[in-house]
Amino acid sequence: MLRALEDHVEAAERYEAFLEEGVRADEAMRRSGLGYAAADIYAYLTSKVKGRAAQRPKQVPWRK
């Protein structure tokens, strides 16, 4: 039972860190005005999932 509680606490801590990282990334994106085109991300991830080599997408300005 103790191990199950420890596992749950560790999972909750990982989730919290994941959310915090997302908030920091969002803040950085808003400050820089740079992001990634959804189509470029989709193509990149599709290639990676299929085991193909893929170049990481380049950041593009998202503000006008």
Phi and psi restraints in degrees (range 20) as a CNS / XPLOR table:
assign (resid 1 and name C) (resid 2 and name N)
       (resid 2 and name CA) (resid 2 and name C) 1.0 -62.2 20.0 2
assign (resid 2 and name N) (resid 2 and name CA)
       (resid 2 and name C) (resid 3 and name N) 1.0 -41.8 20.0 2
assign (resid 2 and name C) (resid 3 and name N)
       (resid 3 and name CA) (resid 3 and name C) 1.0 -61.8 20.0 2
assign (resid 3 and name N) (resid 3 and name CA)
       (resid 3 and name C) (resid 4 and name N) 1.0 -38.9 20.0 2
assign (resid 3 and name C) (resid 4 and name N)
       (resid 4 and name CA) (resid 4 and name C) 1.0 -64.1 20.0 2
assign (resid 4 and name N) (resid 4 and name CA)
       (resid 4 and name C) (resid 5 and name N) 1.0 -40.5 20.0 2
assign (resid 4 and name C) (resid 5 and name N)
       (resid 5 and name CA) (resid 5 and name C) 1.0 -66.0 20.0 2
assign (resid 5 and name N) (resid 5 and name CA)
       (resid 5 and name C) (resid 6 and name N) 1.0 -42.0 20.0 2
assign (resid 5 and name C) (resid 6 and name N)
       (resid 6 and name CA) (resid 6 and name C) 1.0 -60.9 20.0 2
assign (resid 6 and name N) (resid 6 and name CA)
       (resid 6 and name C) (resid 7 and name N) 1.0 -43.9 20.0 2
assign (resid 6 and name C) (resid 7 and name N)
       (resid 7 and name CA) (resid 7 and name C) 1.0 -61.3 20.0 2
assign (resid 7 and name N) (resid 7 and name CA)
       (resid 7 and name C) (resid 8 and name N) 1.0 -41.0 20.0 2
assign (resid 7 and name C) (resid 8 and name N)
       (resid 8 and name CA) (resid 8 and name C) 1.0 -66.1 20.0 2
assign (resid 8 and name N) (resid 8 and name CA)
       (resid 8 and name C) (resid 9 and name N) 1.0 -41.9 20.0 2
assign (resid 8 and name C) (resid 9 and name N)
       (resid 9 and name CA) (resid 9 and name C) 1.0 -64.2 20.0 2
assign (resid 9 and name N) (resid 9 and name CA)
       (resid 9 and name C) (resid 10 and name N) 1.0 -43.6 20.0 2
assign (resid 9 and name C) (resid 10 and name N)
       (resid 10 and name CA) (resid 10 and name C) 1.0 -62.3 20.0 2
assign (resid 10 and name N) (resid 10 and name CA)
       (resid 10 and name C) (resid 11 and name N) 1.0 -41.7 20.0 2
assign (resid 10 and name C) (resid 11 and name N)
       (resid 11 and name CA) (resid 11 and name C) 1.0 -63.8 20.0 2
assign (resid 11 and name N) (resid 11 and name CA)
       (resid 11 and name C) (resid 12 and name N) 1.0 -41.6 20.0 2
assign (resid 11 and name C) (resid 12 and name N)
       (resid 12 and name CA) (resid 12 and name C) 1.0 -64.2 20.0 2
assign (resid 12 and name N) (resid 12 and name CA)
       (resid 12 and name C) (resid 13 and name N) 1.0 -38.8 20.0 2
assign (resid 12 and name C) (resid 13 and name N)
       (resid 13 and name CA) (resid 13 and name C) 1.0 -67.2 20.0 2
assign (resid 13 and name N) (resid 13 and name CA)
       (resid 13 and name C) (resid 14 and name N) 1.0 -40.1 20.0 2
assign (resid 13 and name C) (resid 14 and name N)
       (resid 14 and name CA) (resid 14 and name C) 1.0 -64.1 20.0 2
assign (resid 14 and name N) (resid 14 and name CA)
       (resid 14 and name C) (resid 15 and name N) 1.0 -40.4 20.0 2
assign (resid 14 and name C) (resid 15 and name N)
       (resid 15 and name CA) (resid 15 and name C) 1.0 -64.5 20.0 2
assign (resid 15 and name N) (resid 15 and name CA)
       (resid 15 and name C) (resid 16 and name N) 1.0 -43.1 20.0 2
assign (resid 15 and name C) (resid 16 and name N)
       (resid 16 and name CA) (resid 16 and name C) 1.0 -61.3 20.0 2
assign (resid 16 and name N) (resid 16 and name CA)
       (resid 16 and name C) (resid 17 and name N) 1.0 -43.5 20.0 2
assign (resid 16 and name C) (resid 17 and name N)
       (resid 17 and name CA) (resid 17 and name C) 1.0 -63.4 20.0 2
assign (resid 17 and name N) (resid 17 and name CA)
       (resid 17 and name C) (resid 18 and name N) 1.0 -39.1 20.0 2
assign (resid 17 and name C) (resid 18 and name N)
       (resid 18 and name CA) (resid 18 and name C) 1.0 -60.4 20.0 2
assign (resid 18 and name N) (resid 18 and name CA)
       (resid 18 and name C) (resid 19 and name N) 1.0 -46.1 20.0 2
assign (resid 18 and name C) (resid 19 and name N)
       (resid 19 and name CA) (resid 19 and name C) 1.0 -64.0 20.0 2
assign (resid 19 and name N) (resid 19 and name CA)
       (resid 19 and name C) (resid 20 and name N) 1.0 -42.1 20.0 2
assign (resid 19 and name C) (resid 20 and name N)
       (resid 20 and name CA) (resid 20 and name C) 1.0 -63.0 20.0 2
assign (resid 20 and name N) (resid 20 and name CA)
       (resid 20 and name C) (resid 21 and name N) 1.0 -39.9 20.0 2
assign (resid 20 and name C) (resid 21 and name N)
       (resid 21 and name CA) (resid 21 and name C) 1.0 -63.4 20.0 2
assign (resid 21 and name N) (resid 21 and name CA)
       (resid 21 and name C) (resid 22 and name N) 1.0 -39.7 20.0 2
assign (resid 21 and name C) (resid 22 and name N)
       (resid 22 and name CA) (resid 22 and name C) 1.0 -63.9 20.0 2
assign (resid 22 and name N) (resid 22 and name CA)
       (resid 22 and name C) (resid 23 and name N) 1.0 -41.1 20.0 2
assign (resid 22 and name C) (resid 23 and name N)
       (resid 23 and name CA) (resid 23 and name C) 1.0 -63.8 20.0 2
assign (resid 23 and name N) (resid 23 and name CA)
       (resid 23 and name C) (resid 24 and name N) 1.0 -44.2 20.0 2
assign (resid 23 and name C) (resid 24 and name N)
       (resid 24 and name CA) (resid 24 and name C) 1.0 -62.4 20.0 2
assign (resid 24 and name N) (resid 24 and name CA)
       (resid 24 and name C) (resid 25 and name N) 1.0 -41.8 20.0 2
assign (resid 24 and name C) (resid 25 and name N)
       (resid 25 and name CA) (resid 25 and name C) 1.0 -64.5 20.0 2
assign (resid 25 and name N) (resid 25 and name CA)
       (resid 25 and name C) (resid 26 and name N) 1.0 -40.8 20.0 2
assign (resid 25 and name C) (resid 26 and name N)
       (resid 26 and name CA) (resid 26 and name C) 1.0 -63.8 20.0 2
assign (resid 26 and name N) (resid 26 and name CA)
       (resid 26 and name C) (resid 27 and name N) 1.0 -43.2 20.0 2
assign (resid 26 and name C) (resid 27 and name N)
       (resid 27 and name CA) (resid 27 and name C) 1.0 -62.6 20.0 2
assign (resid 27 and name N) (resid 27 and name CA)
       (resid 27 and name C) (resid 28 and name N) 1.0 -41.9 20.0 2
assign (resid 27 and name C) (resid 28 and name N)
       (resid 28 and name CA) (resid 28 and name C) 1.0 -64.2 20.0 2
assign (resid 28 and name N) (resid 28 and name CA)
       (resid 28 and name C) (resid 29 and name N) 1.0 -40.4 20.0 2
assign (resid 28 and name C) (resid 29 and name N)
       (resid 29 and name CA) (resid 29 and name C) 1.0 -64.5 20.0 2
assign (resid 29 and name N) (resid 29 and name CA)
       (resid 29 and name C) (resid 30 and name N) 1.0 -42.0 20.0 2
assign (resid 29 and name C) (resid 30 and name N)
       (resid 30 and name CA) (resid 30 and name C) 1.0 -65.9 20.0 2
assign (resid 30 and name N) (resid 30 and name CA)
       (resid 30 and name C) (resid 31 and name N) 1.0 -38.7 20.0 2
assign (resid 30 and name C) (resid 31 and name N)
       (resid 31 and name CA) (resid 31 and name C) 1.0 -67.6 20.0 2
assign (resid 31 and name N) (resid 31 and name CA)
       (resid 31 and name C) (resid 32 and name N) 1.0 -43.8 20.0 2
assign (resid 31 and name C) (resid 32 and name N)
       (resid 32 and name CA) (resid 32 and name C) 1.0 -81.4 20.0 2
assign (resid 32 and name N) (resid 32 and name CA)
       (resid 32 and name C) (resid 33 and name N) 1.0 -26.6 20.0 2
assign (resid 32 and name C) (resid 33 and name N)
       (resid 33 and name CA) (resid 33 and name C) 1.0 75.8 20.0 2
assign (resid 33 and name N) (resid 33 and name CA)
       (resid 33 and name C) (resid 34 and name N) 1.0 11.6 20.0 2
assign (resid 33 and name C) (resid 34 and name N)
       (resid 34 and name CA) (resid 34 and name C) 1.0 -112.1 20.0 2
assign (resid 34 and name N) (resid 34 and name CA)
       (resid 34 and name C) (resid 35 and name N) 1.0 145.8 20.0 2
assign (resid 34 and name C) (resid 35 and name N)
       (resid 35 and name CA) (resid 35 and name C) 1.0 -155.6 20.0 2
assign (resid 35 and name N) (resid 35 and name CA)
       (resid 35 and name C) (resid 36 and name N) 1.0 -162.5 20.0 2
assign (resid 35 and name C) (resid 36 and name N)
       (resid 36 and name CA) (resid 36 and name C) 1.0 -123.0 20.0 2
assign (resid 36 and name N) (resid 36 and name CA)
       (resid 36 and name C) (resid 37 and name N) 1.0 138.9 20.0 2
assign (resid 36 and name C) (resid 37 and name N)
       (resid 37 and name CA) (resid 37 and name C) 1.0 -69.4 20.0 2
assign (resid 37 and name N) (resid 37 and name CA)
       (resid 37 and name C) (resid 38 and name N) 1.0 134.6 20.0 2
assign (resid 37 and name C) (resid 38 and name N)
       (resid 38 and name CA) (resid 38 and name C) 1.0 -57.0 20.0 2
assign (resid 38 and name N) (resid 38 and name CA)
       (resid 38 and name C) (resid 39 and name N) 1.0 -40.4 20.0 2
assign (resid 38 and name C) (resid 39 and name N)
       (resid 39 and name CA) (resid 39 and name C) 1.0 -63.5 20.0 2
assign (resid 39 and name N) (resid 39 and name CA)
       (resid 39 and name C) (resid 40 and name N) 1.0 -37.2 20.0 2
assign (resid 39 and name C) (resid 40 and name N)
       (resid 40 and name CA) (resid 40 and name C) 1.0 -67.1 20.0 2
assign (resid 40 and name N) (resid 40 and name CA)
       (resid 40 and name C) (resid 41 and name N) 1.0 -40.5 20.0 2
assign (resid 40 and name C) (resid 41 and name N)
       (resid 41 and name CA) (resid 41 and name C) 1.0 -64.4 20.0 2
assign (resid 41 and name N) (resid 41 and name CA)
       (resid 41 and name C) (resid 42 and name N) 1.0 -44.7 20.0 2
assign (resid 41 and name C) (resid 42 and name N)
       (resid 42 and name CA) (resid 42 and name C) 1.0 -59.5 20.0 2
assign (resid 42 and name N) (resid 42 and name CA)
       (resid 42 and name C) (resid 43 and name N) 1.0 -46.6 20.0 2
assign (resid 42 and name C) (resid 43 and name N)
       (resid 43 and name CA) (resid 43 and name C) 1.0 -63.1 20.0 2
assign (resid 43 and name N) (resid 43 and name CA)
       (resid 43 and name C) (resid 44 and name N) 1.0 -42.1 20.0 2
assign (resid 43 and name C) (resid 44 and name N)
       (resid 44 and name CA) (resid 44 and name C) 1.0 -61.7 20.0 2
assign (resid 44 and name N) (resid 44 and name CA)
       (resid 44 and name C) (resid 45 and name N) 1.0 -50.0 20.0 2
assign (resid 44 and name C) (resid 45 and name N)
       (resid 45 and name CA) (resid 45 and name C) 1.0 -66.8 20.0 2
assign (resid 45 and name N) (resid 45 and name CA)
       (resid 45 and name C) (resid 46 and name N) 1.0 -37.3 20.0 2
assign (resid 45 and name C) (resid 46 and name N)
       (resid 46 and name CA) (resid 46 and name C) 1.0 -60.8 20.0 2
assign (resid 46 and name N) (resid 46 and name CA)
       (resid 46 and name C) (resid 47 and name N) 1.0 -44.6 20.0 2
assign (resid 46 and name C) (resid 47 and name N)
       (resid 47 and name CA) (resid 47 and name C) 1.0 -62.7 20.0 2
assign (resid 47 and name N) (resid 47 and name CA)
       (resid 47 and name C) (resid 48 and name N) 1.0 -45.4 20.0 2
assign (resid 47 and name C) (resid 48 and name N)
       (resid 48 and name CA) (resid 48 and name C) 1.0 -62.5 20.0 2
assign (resid 48 and name N) (resid 48 and name CA)
       (resid 48 and name C) (resid 49 and name N) 1.0 -42.7 20.0 2
assign (resid 48 and name C) (resid 49 and name N)
       (resid 49 and name CA) (resid 49 and name C) 1.0 -63.6 20.0 2
assign (resid 49 and name N) (resid 49 and name CA)
       (resid 49 and name C) (resid 50 and name N) 1.0 -34.3 20.0 2
assign (resid 49 and name C) (resid 50 and name N)
       (resid 50 and name CA) (resid 50 and name C) 1.0 -82.4 20.0 2
assign (resid 50 and name N) (resid 50 and name CA)
       (resid 50 and name C) (resid 51 and name N) 1.0 1.4 20.0 2
assign (resid 50 and name C) (resid 51 and name N)
       (resid 51 and name CA) (resid 51 and name C) 1.0 80.5 20.0 2
assign (resid 51 and name N) (resid 51 and name CA)
       (resid 51 and name C) (resid 52 and name N) 1.0 15.8 20.0 2
assign (resid 51 and name C) (resid 52 and name N)
       (resid 52 and name CA) (resid 52 and name C) 1.0 -92.5 20.0 2
assign (resid 52 and name N) (resid 52 and name CA)
       (resid 52 and name C) (resid 53 and name N) 1.0 155.6 20.0 2
assign (resid 52 and name C) (resid 53 and name N)
       (resid 53 and name CA) (resid 53 and name C) 1.0 -70.5 20.0 2
assign (resid 53 and name N) (resid 53 and name CA)
       (resid 53 and name C) (resid 54 and name N) 1.0 144.1 20.0 2
assign (resid 53 and name C) (resid 54 and name N)
       (resid 54 and name CA) (resid 54 and name C) 1.0 -150.0 20.0 2
assign (resid 54 and name N) (resid 54 and name CA)
       (resid 54 and name C) (resid 55 and name N) 1.0 139.4 20.0 2
assign (resid 54 and name C) (resid 55 and name N)
       (resid 55 and name CA) (resid 55 and name C) 1.0 -83.4 20.0 2
assign (resid 55 and name N) (resid 55 and name CA)
       (resid 55 and name C) (resid 56 and name N) 1.0 141.1 20.0 2
assign (resid 55 and name C) (resid 56 and name N)
       (resid 56 and name CA) (resid 56 and name C) 1.0 -65.2 20.0 2
assign (resid 56 and name N) (resid 56 and name CA)
       (resid 56 and name C) (resid 57 and name N) 1.0 142.0 20.0 2
assign (resid 56 and name C) (resid 57 and name N)
       (resid 57 and name CA) (resid 57 and name C) 1.0 -63.5 20.0 2
assign (resid 57 and name N) (resid 57 and name CA)
       (resid 57 and name C) (resid 58 and name N) 1.0 152.1 20.0 2
assign (resid 57 and name C) (resid 58 and name N)
       (resid 58 and name CA) (resid 58 and name C) 1.0 -91.6 20.0 2
assign (resid 58 and name N) (resid 58 and name CA)
       (resid 58 and name C) (resid 59 and name N) 1.0 147.4 20.0 2
assign (resid 58 and name C) (resid 59 and name N)
       (resid 59 and name CA) (resid 59 and name C) 1.0 -72.2 20.0 2
assign (resid 59 and name N) (resid 59 and name CA)
       (resid 59 and name C) (resid 60 and name N) 1.0 144.8 20.0 2
assign (resid 59 and name C) (resid 60 and name N)
       (resid 60 and name CA) (resid 60 and name C) 1.0 -132.2 20.0 2
assign (resid 60 and name N) (resid 60 and name CA)
       (resid 60 and name C) (resid 61 and name N) 1.0 152.7 20.0 2
assign (resid 60 and name C) (resid 61 and name N)
       (resid 61 and name CA) (resid 61 and name C) 1.0 -67.1 20.0 2
assign (resid 61 and name N) (resid 61 and name CA)
       (resid 61 and name C) (resid 62 and name N) 1.0 136.7 20.0 2
assign (resid 61 and name C) (resid 62 and name N)
       (resid 62 and name CA) (resid 62 and name C) 1.0 -111.4 20.0 2
assign (resid 62 and name N) (resid 62 and name CA)
       (resid 62 and name C) (resid 63 and name N) 1.0 -10.8 20.0 2
assign (resid 62 and name C) (resid 63 and name N)
       (resid 63 and name CA) (resid 63 and name C) 1.0 -92.4 20.0 2
assign (resid 63 and name N) (resid 63 and name CA)
       (resid 63 and name C) (resid 64 and name N) 1.0 149.0 20.0 2
